[in-house]
C-alpha cells in the first residue's frame, strides 16, 4: 500500500482537536526525529490510519474512525451531543 502524507488525516485530526494540526511539529519517541504532522507518511486501511516517523518508520499516530448514523432511529433526549 502506498504512503500518503500527513495531509491525508487533516480532517480526522481537525474533528478530534478542533483546529488545524498538520503544521504541528512533533518528535519521534523512538529516534528523536522532528517533523510536522504533514510530513509523516500515512497508511490508510480499513477503519483507521497509521502515521509513521519519516526517520525510523516507528508508529507515530494511530487514528481509528467510527461512524454512527441514526437515519431510522430517534434517540430519546440528548445523548453525546446528538438529538
N, C-alpha and C positions, 0 to 999 in steps of 0.2 A: 504494500500500500504506500503510495507516495505521500510525503510530508507536505503539509501546508504551513504557512507562517502563523504567528500568533494572532493575526487579524481575524483568522477563521473562528476564534472563540470570543471575539469582541462583544457580540450580542449577548452571549451567555454570561460573560463577566459583568456587563452593564446591568443585566437583570439581577444578578446576585449582589452587586455592590452599589448600584445606583449612580455610577459615574464612569467615565472613560478610564479603562485600566491598561490599554495596550502600550501606553507610554511609560508606565510604571517600571522602574528598574529593580531587579531582584538579584540575589546572589545564590548560586547553587550551594546547597549544604554538603554536597559530595566533593566538588573540586574547587569551589570558591570563585568560579567564573561569574561575571556580572553581565547582564543583558536586559534589555527591555522585553516585556512580555511579547510584543510584536515580533521580536527576533527569534522566539522559541519555535523549533519545529513541532508541529501539532499533527497528531494522528487521530482521525475521527472514524469511529467504528461502533456500530450498534447503538446502545443508549448513552454513549459518552465520548469524551475526548481526553487524550493524554498529551500534555506538552512536556517536552524533554529539554534538558540542558544542551545547548549547542556545542559545549565543550566536551562533555563526557557521556552524554546521552542518558544520564540518570533522569528518573521521573521527577518533574518539577511541579506540575499541576495535574490534577485529575478532576474532570467535570463529569457529573452524571446528570442527564436530563430526564425529566419525567413530565408528562403532560396529562392533565386530568381535564376531561370535558364533561359537563353536565348538560348535554343537549336535550335529553328527555327526562330529566330528573331535577326537581326543585328542592333545594336544601331548606330545612326548617330553620329560620333565623339566619344569623351571620356566622359562618364558620371559616376561619382562616382568611378573612377578607373577601369571601365570596358570598354573595346573597343567593 
